Amino acid sequence: AGSEFEELVESLRELVRYTEHHFATEERLMDEVGASAERHRGEHQHLLEGLMRFTVKLDSASVSESSHFLQDWLFRHIDEVDRPFGALLRSRGQR
């Protein structure tokens, strides 16, 4: 329906805004502790580009595709990149 579609589009746009803020904060923290952030920044950029692509063309197929993209990206990114960074922070006495 029209209103549900508009709510979905706005939710995706809000997700992009929040994600940009979260990534900027995370990258700043990485810089502060001297962690290598280039791969991390590249992964963040990849996700943001994917999210923006889905907000441009939104239909039932792209909603399903974006859902799979987000799930795959988040699980892989958290496991392969964020967990090691969290361990580095804990080893330096930061949370």
Biopython code that builds the backbone (N, CA, C, O; Angstrom):
import numpy as np
from Bio.PDB.StructureBuilder import StructureBuilder

atoms = [
    (1, "ALA", "N", (0.842, -1.184, 0.000)),
    (1, "ALA", "CA", (0.000, 0.000, 0.000)),
    (1, "ALA", "C", (0.883, 1.243, 0.000)),
    (1, "ALA", "O", (2.054, 1.182, 0.374)),
    (2, "GLY", "N", (0.323, 2.350, -0.415)),
    (2, "GLY", "CA", (1.085, 3.584, -0.538)),
    (2, "GLY", "C", (1.716, 4.058, 0.748)),
    (2, "GLY", "O", (2.909, 4.361, 0.770)),
    (3, "SER", "N", (0.941, 4.132, 1.835)),
    (3, "SER", "CA", (1.489, 4.644, 3.091)),
    (3, "SER", "C", (2.524, 3.688, 3.683)),
    (3, "SER", "O", (3.520, 4.132, 4.254)),
    (4, "GLU", "N", (2.298, 2.384, 3.551)),
    (4, "GLU", "CA", (3.276, 1.407, 4.050)),
    (4, "GLU", "C", (4.572, 1.504, 3.265)),
    (4, "GLU", "O", (5.660, 1.397, 3.831)),
    (5, "PHE", "N", (4.453, 1.705, 1.963)),
    (5, "PHE", "CA", (5.630, 1.855, 1.122)),
    (5, "PHE", "C", (6.427, 3.084, 1.541)),
    (5, "PHE", "O", (7.649, 3.019, 1.671)),
    (6, "GLU", "N", (5.745, 4.193, 1.750)),
    (6, "GLU", "CA", (6.433, 5.422, 2.161)),
    (6, "GLU", "C", (7.093, 5.254, 3.526)),
    (6, "GLU", "O", (8.183, 5.779, 3.751)),
    (7, "GLU", "N", (6.457, 4.537, 4.427)),
    (7, "GLU", "CA", (7.056, 4.267, 5.738)),
    (7, "GLU", "C", (8.308, 3.419, 5.587)),
    (7, "GLU", "O", (9.299, 3.650, 6.279)),
    (8, "LEU", "N", (8.275, 2.446, 4.697)),
    (8, "LEU", "CA", (9.440, 1.601, 4.450)),
    (8, "LEU", "C", (10.583, 2.422, 3.877)),
    (8, "LEU", "O", (11.726, 2.280, 4.312)),
    (9, "VAL", "N", (10.289, 3.277, 2.908)),
    (9, "VAL", "CA", (11.319, 4.143, 2.322)),
    (9, "VAL", "C", (11.919, 5.034, 3.398)),
    (9, "VAL", "O", (13.141, 5.167, 3.476)),
    (10, "GLU", "N", (11.087, 5.643, 4.222)),
    (10, "GLU", "CA", (11.593, 6.512, 5.280)),
    (10, "GLU", "C", (12.409, 5.714, 6.296)),
    (10, "GLU", "O", (13.416, 6.214, 6.797)),
    (11, "SER", "N", (11.998, 4.496, 6.607)),
    (11, "SER", "CA", (12.769, 3.656, 7.528)),
    (11, "SER", "C", (14.152, 3.351, 6.965)),
    (11, "SER", "O", (15.147, 3.393, 7.689)),
    (12, "LEU", "N", (14.214, 3.043, 5.670)),
    (12, "LEU", "CA", (15.512, 2.788, 5.046)),
    (12, "LEU", "C", (16.379, 4.049, 5.056)),
    (12, "LEU", "O", (17.584, 3.971, 5.299)),
    (13, "ARG", "N", (15.786, 5.181, 4.797)),
    (13, "ARG", "CA", (16.555, 6.438, 4.824)),
    (13, "ARG", "C", (17.062, 6.727, 6.230)),
    (13, "ARG", "O", (18.187, 7.198, 6.400)),
    (14, "GLU", "N", (16.245, 6.452, 7.233)),
    (14, "GLU", "CA", (16.670, 6.627, 8.621)),
    (14, "GLU", "C", (17.797, 5.653, 8.956)),
    (14, "GLU", "O", (18.741, 6.012, 9.659)),
    (15, "LEU", "N", (17.699, 4.431, 8.456)),
    (15, "LEU", "CA", (18.766, 3.454, 8.663)),
    (15, "LEU", "C", (20.076, 3.961, 8.061)),
    (15, "LEU", "O", (21.134, 3.806, 8.671)),
    (16, "VAL", "N", (20.018, 4.563, 6.876)),
    (16, "VAL", "CA", (21.220, 5.120, 6.247)),
    (16, "VAL", "C", (21.795, 6.227, 7.121)),
    (16, "VAL", "O", (23.004, 6.259, 7.352)),
    (17, "ARG", "N", (20.955, 7.133, 7.609)),
    (17, "ARG", "CA", (21.440, 8.237, 8.459)),
    (17, "ARG", "C", (22.087, 7.697, 9.730)),
    (17, "ARG", "O", (23.176, 8.130, 10.106)),
    (18, "TYR", "N", (21.423, 6.754, 10.390)),
    (18, "TYR", "CA", (21.973, 6.188, 11.618)),
    (18, "TYR", "C", (23.284, 5.455, 11.333)),
    (18, "TYR", "O", (24.249, 5.573, 12.089)),
    (19, "THR", "N", (23.308, 4.705, 10.242)),
    (19, "THR", "CA", (24.502, 3.936, 9.884)),
    (19, "THR", "C", (25.679, 4.864, 9.612)),
    (19, "THR", "O", (26.801, 4.579, 10.032)),
    (20, "GLU", "N", (25.436, 5.969, 8.916)),
    (20, "GLU", "CA", (26.510, 6.940, 8.675)),
    (20, "GLU", "C", (27.057, 7.481, 9.992)),
    (20, "GLU", "O", (28.271, 7.595, 10.162)),
    (21, "HIS", "N", (26.180, 7.808, 10.907)),
    (21, "HIS", "CA", (26.606, 8.317, 12.225)),
    (21, "HIS", "C", (27.396, 7.249, 12.984)),
    (21, "HIS", "O", (28.464, 7.534, 13.526)),
    (22, "HIS", "N", (26.879, 6.037, 13.022)),
    (22, "HIS", "CA", (27.539, 4.939, 13.732)),
    (22, "HIS", "C", (28.928, 4.684, 13.157)),
    (22, "HIS", "O", (29.899, 4.543, 13.901)),
    (23, "PHE", "N", (29.018, 4.624, 11.832)),
    (23, "PHE", "CA", (30.304, 4.343, 11.204)),
    (23, "PHE", "C", (31.309, 5.464, 11.464)),
    (23, "PHE", "O", (32.483, 5.193, 11.717)),
    (24, "ALA", "N", (30.866, 6.705, 11.406)),
    (24, "ALA", "CA", (31.775, 7.823, 11.677)),
    (24, "ALA", "C", (32.316, 7.728, 13.097)),
    (24, "ALA", "O", (33.503, 7.958, 13.330)),
    (25, "THR", "N", (31.455, 7.392, 14.037)),
    (25, "THR", "CA", (31.884, 7.242, 15.429)),
    (25, "THR", "C", (32.867, 6.091, 15.573)),
    (25, "THR", "O", (33.895, 6.230, 16.236)),
    (26, "GLU", "N", (32.560, 4.967, 14.962)),
    (26, "GLU", "CA", (33.432, 3.794, 15.046)),
    (26, "GLU", "C", (34.791, 4.077, 14.405)),
    (26, "GLU", "O", (35.827, 3.707, 14.956)),
    (27, "GLU", "N", (34.789, 4.726, 13.254)),
    (27, "GLU", "CA", (36.042, 5.034, 12.572)),
    (27, "GLU", "C", (36.879, 6.030, 13.370)),
    (27, "GLU", "O", (38.103, 5.910, 13.413)),
    (28, "ARG", "N", (36.242, 7.000, 13.994)),
    (28, "ARG", "CA", (36.956, 7.959, 14.841)),
    (28, "ARG", "C", (37.618, 7.229, 15.992)),
    (28, "ARG", "O", (38.778, 7.493, 16.310)),
    (29, "LEU", "N", (36.894, 6.311, 16.623)),
    (29, "LEU", "CA", (37.437, 5.532, 17.727)),
    (29, "LEU", "C", (38.616, 4.681, 17.258)),
    (29, "LEU", "O", (39.615, 4.556, 17.967)),
    (30, "MET", "N", (38.503, 4.106, 16.085)),
    (30, "MET", "CA", (39.613, 3.315, 15.551)),
    (30, "MET", "C", (40.851, 4.182, 15.362)),
    (30, "MET", "O", (41.965, 3.771, 15.688)),
    (31, "ASP", "N", (40.645, 5.382, 14.832)),
    (31, "ASP", "CA", (41.769, 6.302, 14.659)),
    (31, "ASP", "C", (42.390, 6.666, 16.003)),
    (31, "ASP", "O", (43.612, 6.735, 16.126)),
    (32, "GLU", "N", (41.554, 6.897, 17.004)),
    (32, "GLU", "CA", (42.044, 7.287, 18.329)),
    (32, "GLU", "C", (42.910, 6.219, 18.976)),
    (32, "GLU", "O", (43.869, 6.538, 19.680)),
    (33, "VAL", "N", (42.580, 4.951, 18.742)),
    (33, "VAL", "CA", (43.350, 3.868, 19.375)),
    (33, "VAL", "C", (44.440, 3.323, 18.457)),
    (33, "VAL", "O", (45.150, 2.389, 18.828)),
    (34, "GLY", "N", (44.578, 3.897, 17.265)),
    (34, "GLY", "CA", (45.636, 3.476, 16.365)),
    (34, "GLY", "C", (45.368, 2.167, 15.660)),
    (34, "GLY", "O", (46.302, 1.496, 15.221)),
    (35, "ALA", "N", (44.100, 1.792, 15.544)),
    (35, "ALA", "CA", (43.747, 0.563, 14.840)),
    (35, "ALA", "C", (43.753, 0.827, 13.332)),
    (35, "ALA", "O", (43.408, 1.922, 12.887)),
    (36, "SER", "N", (44.136, -0.155, 12.573)),
    (36, "SER", "CA", (44.116, -0.029, 11.124)),
    (36, "SER", "C", (42.661, 0.006, 10.664)),
    (36, "SER", "O", (41.924, -0.960, 10.864)),
    (37, "ALA", "N", (42.253, 1.092, 10.062)),
    (37, "ALA", "CA", (40.842, 1.285, 9.755)),
    (37, "ALA", "C", (40.526, 1.276, 8.260)),
    (37, "ALA", "O", (39.361, 1.424, 7.890)),
    (38, "GLU", "N", (41.508, 1.109, 7.402)),
    (38, "GLU", "CA", (41.230, 1.204, 5.969)),
    (38, "GLU", "C", (40.248, 0.141, 5.484)),
    (38, "GLU", "O", (39.298, 0.460, 4.769)),
    (39, "ARG", "N", (40.466, -1.114, 5.862)),
    (39, "ARG", "CA", (39.526, -2.172, 5.464)),
    (39, "ARG", "C", (38.145, -1.888, 6.034)),
    (39, "ARG", "O", (37.127, -2.057, 5.363)),
    (40, "HIS", "N", (38.136, -1.453, 7.289)),
    (40, "HIS", "CA", (36.881, -1.157, 7.972)),
    (40, "HIS", "C", (36.134, -0.055, 7.220)),
    (40, "HIS", "O", (34.933, -0.174, 6.977)),
    (41, "ARG", "N", (36.835, 1.007, 6.856)),
    (41, "ARG", "CA", (36.207, 2.103, 6.115)),
    (41, "ARG", "C", (35.653, 1.612, 4.777)),
    (41, "ARG", "O", (34.559, 2.002, 4.368)),
    (42, "GLY", "N", (36.410, 0.764, 4.109)),
    (42, "GLY", "CA", (35.955, 0.221, 2.829)),
    (42, "GLY", "C", (34.688, -0.598, 2.986)),
    (42, "GLY", "O", (33.778, -0.513, 2.161)),
    (43, "GLU", "N", (34.630, -1.389, 4.040)),
    (43, "GLU", "CA", (33.424, -2.192, 4.300)),
    (43, "GLU", "C", (32.239, -1.288, 4.614)),
    (43, "GLU", "O", (31.124, -1.525, 4.149)),
    (44, "HIS", "N", (32.488, -0.261, 5.400)),
    (44, "HIS", "CA", (31.419, 0.682, 5.723)),
    (44, "HIS", "C", (30.898, 1.348, 4.449)),
    (44, "HIS", "O", (29.688, 1.476, 4.261)),
    (45, "GLN", "N", (31.808, 1.769, 3.583)),
    (45, "GLN", "CA", (31.406, 2.422, 2.341)),
    (45, "GLN", "C", (30.585, 1.473, 1.478)),
    (45, "GLN", "O", (29.605, 1.882, 0.855)),
    (46, "HIS", "N", (30.986, 0.202, 1.443)),
    (46, "HIS", "CA", (30.253, -0.805, 0.660)),
    (46, "HIS", "C", (28.812, -0.933, 1.162)),
    (46, "HIS", "O", (27.876, -0.989, 0.364)),
    (47, "LEU", "N", (28.639, -0.978, 2.471)),
    (47, "LEU", "CA", (27.285, -1.089, 3.018)),
    (47, "LEU", "C", (26.471, 0.158, 2.702)),
    (47, "LEU", "O", (25.323, 0.053, 2.270)),
    (48, "LEU", "N", (27.048, 1.336, 2.912)),
    (48, "LEU", "CA", (26.302, 2.571, 2.644)),
    (48, "LEU", "C", (25.894, 2.669, 1.176)),
    (48, "LEU", "O", (24.776, 3.085, 0.870)),
    (49, "GLU", "N", (26.783, 2.291, 0.276)),
    (49, "GLU", "CA", (26.429, 2.311, -1.147)),
    (49, "GLU", "C", (25.290, 1.343, -1.441)),
    (49, "GLU", "O", (24.391, 1.654, -2.222)),
    (50, "GLY", "N", (25.329, 0.170, -0.814)),
    (50, "GLY", "CA", (24.249, -0.795, -0.991)),
    (50, "GLY", "C", (22.932, -0.274, -0.466)),
    (50, "GLY", "O", (21.900, -0.406, -1.123)),
    (51, "LEU", "N", (22.960, 0.320, 0.716)),
    (51, "LEU", "CA", (21.732, 0.872, 1.292)),
    (51, "LEU", "C", (21.159, 1.980, 0.415)),
    (51, "LEU", "O", (19.951, 2.032, 0.185)),
    (52, "MET", "N", (22.021, 2.861, -0.070)),
    (52, "MET", "CA", (21.550, 3.965, -0.907)),
    (52, "MET", "C", (20.980, 3.438, -2.222)),
    (52, "MET", "O", (20.005, 3.976, -2.747)),
    (53, "ARG", "N", (21.593, 2.389, -2.742)),
    (53, "ARG", "CA", (21.082, 1.785, -3.990)),
    (53, "ARG", "C", (19.659, 1.274, -3.780)),
    (53, "ARG", "O", (18.812, 1.403, -4.664)),
    (54, "PHE", "N", (19.399, 0.696, -2.613)),
    (54, "PHE", "CA", (18.072, 0.157, -2.357)),
    (54, "PHE", "C", (17.041, 1.249, -2.108)),
    (54, "PHE", "O", (15.853, 1.030, -2.341)),
    (55, "THR", "N", (17.466, 2.419, -1.639)),
    (55, "THR", "CA", (16.493, 3.486, -1.413)),
    (55, "THR", "C", (16.099, 4.176, -2.718)),
    (55, "THR", "O", (15.079, 4.863, -2.769)),
    (56, "VAL", "N", (16.897, 4.001, -3.773)),
    (56, "VAL", "CA", (16.583, 4.626, -5.061)),
    (56, "VAL", "C", (15.478, 3.856, -5.776)),
    (56, "VAL", "O", (14.530, 4.451, -6.291)),
    (57, "LYS", "N", (15.603, 2.544, -5.805)),
    (57, "LYS", "CA", (14.595, 1.700, -6.474)),
    (57, "LYS", "C", (14.066, 0.725, -5.437)),
    (57, "LYS", "O", (14.758, -0.212, -5.042)),
    (58, "LEU", "N", (12.870, 0.945, -5.014)),
    (58, "LEU", "CA", (12.305, 0.106, -3.965)),
    (58, "LEU", "C", (11.007, -0.529, -4.461)),
    (58, "LEU", "O", (10.007, 0.146, -4.704)),
    (59, "ASP", "N", (11.065, -1.842, -4.599)),
    (59, "ASP", "CA", (9.882, -2.621, -4.933)),
    (59, "ASP", "C", (10.007, -3.940, -4.173)),
    (59, "ASP", "O", (10.954, -4.116, -3.408)),
    (60, "SER", "N", (9.079, -4.859, -4.368)),
    (60, "SER", "CA", (9.107, -6.083, -3.567)),
    (60, "SER", "C", (10.392, -6.878, -3.795)),
    (60, "SER", "O", (10.912, -7.483, -2.857)),
    (61, "ALA", "N", (10.907, -6.889, -5.013)),
    (61, "ALA", "CA", (12.145, -7.630, -5.285)),
    (61, "ALA", "C", (13.336, -6.976, -4.592)),
    (61, "ALA", "O", (14.173, -7.664, -4.009)),
    (62, "SER", "N", (13.411, -5.644, -4.654)),
    (62, "SER", "CA", (14.564, -4.979, -4.031)),
    (62, "SER", "C", (14.467, -5.013, -2.513)),
    (62, "SER", "O", (15.498, -5.000, -1.841)),
    (63, "VAL", "N", (13.268, -5.055, -1.952)),
    (63, "VAL", "CA", (13.127, -5.187, -0.498)),
    (63, "VAL", "C", (13.691, -6.535, -0.063)),
    (63, "VAL", "O", (14.423, -6.612, 0.924)),
    (64, "SER", "N", (13.359, -7.578, -0.781)),
    (64, "SER", "CA", (13.887, -8.901, -0.459)),
    (64, "SER", "C", (15.401, -8.934, -0.642)),
    (64, "SER", "O", (16.121, -9.466, 0.203)),
    (65, "GLU", "N", (15.875, -8.373, -1.731)),
    (65, "GLU", "CA", (17.312, -8.331, -1.998)),
    (65, "GLU", "C", (18.043, -7.530, -0.921)),
    (65, "GLU", "O", (19.099, -7.945, -0.445)),
    (66, "SER", "N", (17.483, -6.389, -0.539)),
    (66, "SER", "CA", (18.140, -5.570, 0.482)),
    (66, "SER", "C", (18.165, -6.285, 1.823)),
    (66, "SER", "O", (19.134, -6.159, 2.572)),
    (67, "SER", "N", (17.130, -7.022, 2.130)),
    (67, "SER", "CA", (17.094, -7.778, 3.373)),
    (67, "SER", "C", (18.209, -8.813, 3.415)),
    (67, "SER", "O", (18.903, -8.944, 4.423)),
    (68, "HIS", "N", (18.384, -9.553, 2.313)),
    (68, "HIS", "CA", (19.452, -10.555, 2.242)),
    (68, "HIS", "C", (20.830, -9.893, 2.287)),
    (68, "HIS", "O", (21.735, -10.377, 2.966)),
    (69, "PHE", "N", (20.983, -8.789, 1.562)),
    (69, "PHE", "CA", (22.247, -8.055, 1.546)),
    (69, "PHE", "C", (22.621, -7.605, 2.955)),
    (69, "PHE", "O", (23.752, -7.804, 3.397)),
    (70, "LEU", "N", (21.660, -6.995, 3.661)),
    (70, "LEU", "CA", (21.931, -6.511, 5.026)),
    (70, "LEU", "C", (22.274, -7.649, 5.972)),
    (70, "LEU", "O", (23.225, -7.550, 6.747)),
    (71, "GLN", "N", (21.519, -8.709, 5.914)),
    (71, "GLN", "CA", (21.769, -9.841, 6.804)),
    (71, "GLN", "C", (23.157, -10.424, 6.559)),
    (71, "GLN", "O", (23.919, -10.636, 7.502)),
    (72, "ASP", "N", (23.483, -10.682, 5.305)),
    (72, "ASP", "CA", (24.801, -11.238, 4.981)),
    (72, "ASP", "C", (25.918, -10.296, 5.407)),
    (72, "ASP", "O", (26.894, -10.724, 6.022)),
    (73, "TRP", "N", (25.776, -9.008, 5.080)),
    (73, "TRP", "CA", (26.819, -8.040, 5.397)),
    (73, "TRP", "C", (27.012, -7.921, 6.902)),
    (73, "TRP", "O", (28.139, -7.952, 7.395)),
    (74, "LEU", "N", (25.911, -7.784, 7.626)),
    (74, "LEU", "CA", (26.031, -7.574, 9.072)),
    (74, "LEU", "C", (26.659, -8.769, 9.773)),
    (74, "LEU", "O", (27.566, -8.594, 10.587)),
    (75, "PHE", "N", (26.201, -9.962, 9.480)),
    (75, "PHE", "CA", (26.765, -11.137, 10.143)),
    (75, "PHE", "C", (28.255, -11.290, 9.833)),
    (75, "PHE", "O", (29.058, -11.543, 10.731)),
    (76, "ARG", "N", (28.620, -11.135, 8.559)),
    (76, "ARG", "CA", (30.018, -11.279, 8.183)),
    (76, "ARG", "C", (30.862, -10.156, 8.787)),
    (76, "ARG", "O", (31.926, -10.417, 9.348)),
    (77, "HIS", "N", (30.402, -8.921, 8.678)),
    (77, "HIS", "CA", (31.161, -7.776, 9.169)),
    (77, "HIS", "C", (31.357, -7.852, 10.684)),
    (77, "HIS", "O", (32.461, -7.638, 11.187)),
    (78, "ILE", "N", (30.302, -8.150, 11.386)),
    (78, "ILE", "CA", (30.411, -8.231, 12.850)),
    (78, "ILE", "C", (31.390, -9.328, 13.241)),
    (78, "ILE", "O", (32.238, -9.124, 14.110)),
    (79, "ASP", "N", (31.279, -10.480, 12.609)),
    (79, "ASP", "CA", (32.136, -11.607, 12.965)),
    (79, "ASP", "C", (33.590, -11.375, 12.572)),
    (79, "ASP", "O", (34.492, -11.643, 13.366)),
    (80, "GLU", "N", (33.830, -10.885, 11.365)),
    (80, "GLU", "CA", (35.195, -10.793, 10.848)),
    (80, "GLU", "C", (35.908, -9.487, 11.192)),
    (80, "GLU", "O", (37.137, -9.460, 11.256)),
    (81, "VAL", "N", (35.168, -8.414, 11.414)),
    (81, "VAL", "CA", (35.805, -7.104, 11.579)),
    (81, "VAL", "C", (35.514, -6.491, 12.942)),
    (81, "VAL", "O", (36.438, -6.057, 13.630)),
    (82, "ASP", "N", (34.249, -6.447, 13.342)),
    (82, "ASP", "CA", (33.908, -5.782, 14.596)),
    (82, "ASP", "C", (34.373, -6.554, 15.828)),
    (82, "ASP", "O", (34.854, -5.944, 16.783)),
    (83, "ARG", "N", (34.243, -7.862, 15.829)),
    (83, "ARG", "CA", (34.685, -8.645, 17.001)),
    (83, "ARG", "C", (36.175, -8.464, 17.269)),
    (83, "ARG", "O", (36.556, -8.213, 18.412)),
    (84, "PRO", "N", (37.038, -8.582, 16.245)),
    (84, "PRO", "CA", (38.465, -8.348, 16.508)),
    (84, "PRO", "C", (38.740, -6.920, 17.014)),
    (84, "PRO", "O", (39.596, -6.726, 17.877)),
    (85, "PHE", "N", (38.029, -5.940, 16.487)),
    (85, "PHE", "CA", (38.211, -4.566, 16.971)),
    (85, "PHE", "C", (37.771, -4.454, 18.421)),
    (85, "PHE", "O", (38.441, -3.797, 19.216)),
    (86, "GLY", "N", (36.655, -5.083, 18.781)),
    (86, "GLY", "CA", (36.198, -5.086, 20.166)),
    (86, "GLY", "C", (37.216, -5.724, 21.089)),
    (86, "GLY", "O", (37.447, -5.244, 22.199)),
    (87, "ALA", "N", (37.829, -6.813, 20.627)),
    (87, "ALA", "CA", (38.857, -7.483, 21.422)),
    (87, "ALA", "C", (40.064, -6.559, 21.605)),
    (87, "ALA", "O", (40.649, -6.514, 22.687)),
    (88, "LEU", "N", (40.436, -5.831, 20.567)),
    (88, "LEU", "CA", (41.534, -4.868, 20.670)),
    (88, "LEU", "C", (41.208, -3.791, 21.703)),
    (88, "LEU", "O", (42.046, -3.450, 22.538)),
    (89, "LEU", "N", (39.992, -3.262, 21.641)),
    (89, "LEU", "CA", (39.598, -2.244, 22.619)),
    (89, "LEU", "C", (39.645, -2.777, 24.042)),
    (89, "LEU", "O", (40.144, -2.106, 24.946)),
    (90, "ARG", "N", (39.126, -3.981, 24.242)),
    (90, "ARG", "CA", (39.145, -4.577, 25.587)),
    (90, "ARG", "C", (40.571, -4.804, 26.066)),
    (90, "ARG", "O", (40.864, -4.611, 27.246)),
    (91, "SER", "N", (41.455, -5.209, 25.172)),
    (91, "SER", "CA", (42.847, -5.443, 25.567)),
    (91, "SER", "C", (43.539, -4.148, 25.967)),
    (91, "SER", "O", (44.544, -4.171, 26.677)),
    (92, "ARG", "N", (43.005, -3.025, 25.515)),
    (92, "ARG", "CA", (43.571, -1.711, 25.866)),
    (92, "ARG", "C", (42.775, -1.041, 26.992)),
    (92, "ARG", "O", (42.970, 0.135, 27.298)),
    (93, "GLY", "N", (41.878, -1.817, 27.594)),
    (93, "GLY", "CA", (41.109, -1.306, 28.729)),
    (93, "GLY", "C", (39.996, -0.350, 28.363)),
    (93, "GLY", "O", (39.545, 0.425, 29.207)),
    (94, "GLN", "N", (39.538, -0.390, 27.107)),
    (94, "GLN", "CA", (38.439, 0.470, 26.677)),
    (94, "GLN", "C", (37.222, -0.375, 26.389)),
    (94, "GLN", "O", (37.332, -1.568, 26.109)),
    (95, "ARG", "N", (36.075, 0.239, 26.457)),
    (95, "ARG", "CA", (34.817, -0.476, 26.172)),
    (95, "ARG", "C", (34.155, 0.094, 24.967)),
    (95, "ARG", "O", (33.088, -0.373, 24.570)),
]
sb = StructureBuilder()
sb.init_structure("model")
sb.init_model(0)
sb.init_chain("A")
sb.init_seg("    ")
for serial, (resi, resn, name, xyz) in enumerate(atoms, 1):
    if name == "N":
        sb.init_residue(resn, " ", resi, " ")
    sb.init_atom(name, np.array(xyz, "f"), 0.0, 1.0, " ", f" {name:<3s}", serial, name[0])
structure = sb.get_structure()
